């Protein structure tokens, strides 16, 4: 199965507006199932714009940030109650404010039991 979405969000704080931001983006996922195996790929991009927050006193432009999130999950269903999985996630944030720029790689293995 495949899913795609686009979004736009405007957040306003209940004070001076310093923490207001506009967020736009798009994302999607592709999922494939073959017997007891399931694979899922996902991706999402977001753009944040903060109209009142400035990068710095020496660089007085509005703060902005782009985020990219990519994921891969592989599952094996042992029976209707038990499945094991491995998952990897890559996240990257690029901003015109250096403290808001980073990238991360996270992976984990697990077992899910439902009853």
N, C-alpha and C positions, 0 to 999 in steps of 0.2 A: 504494500500500500504506500501511497505517497501523499504528503500534505504540504501545502504552501500557505503562507500568511504574510500580510503586510500590516503594519500598525503605525498609529500616531497617537501620542499621549501628551497632554499638557498638564503639568503638576503645579499647583500654586500653594505656597505656605500660607499660614494664617496671620502672618506678620508683615514685615517690610517688603517681602517678595525676594529677598536675597537668595533663598533656596528654590525659587521657581525654576523649572526647566521644561524644555520641549524635547520629546524623544520620538524619533521616527526609525523605522527599520523593517526588515524582512527576514523571514526564516522558513525553514522547511525540513522535512525528514523523509527518508525512504526506508521502508521496512520490508524485509524478505523472510519468508518462512519456508523451510524445507524439512518435513518430518519433525523431529524433536528440536531442530536448530532454528534459531531466530537471530537475524542480524538487523541492526538499526544504525543508520547514518543520519546525523543531524547537523544543521548549520544555522547560525543566526548572526545578523549584523544589525547594530544599533548606532544611532548618532544622537548624542545629547548636546543641547545648546542651552547655556545659562545666560539669560539676557542681562542680569545685574552683577554677576560675578566676573571680576576682571582677572586676567592671568597674574598680573603683579602691578605694582606702582610704576615700575619702569617699562612695562609692556601692557598698557591699558586697553587691551582688546578683550571682548567677551570670551569667557572660558567655553571650550568645546571638547568633546571626547567621542571617539569612535571605538566600538567594541566588536570583536569577532569571537564567536564561540563555536567550536567544532567538536563533535562527539562521535564515538563509535562504541557500540555495545554488541556483544556476542553472548547468546544465552543457549543453554541446553536444558530441556525439560525432561527430567528423569521420570516423573509421573505427574498426576494432576495436582499434587501437593508440593512437590520438591523441584526446584530448578537451581542451577548454578550459572554464574555469569562473570564476565570480565568486561570492564568498561574503561575507556580512555577519554579524557577531555582536555582540549587545548583552548586556552583563553588568552586573548590579547587586547590590551587597551592602549590606544594612542591618543594623546591629548596635547594641547598647546600649553598645558601646565605640567612640568616635568614630574612632579610628585604623583601625578595621576596616570603615568605611563608604566605599563608592566606587561609581562606575559607569564603564563603558568602552564604546567603540564601535570595532570593528575591521572593516576591509574589506580584501579582497585579491582579486587576479586571478591566474590561473595556467594552466599547461598541464601536462597529465599524459601521459606516454608510457609505455606498458607493452610489454614484449617477452617 
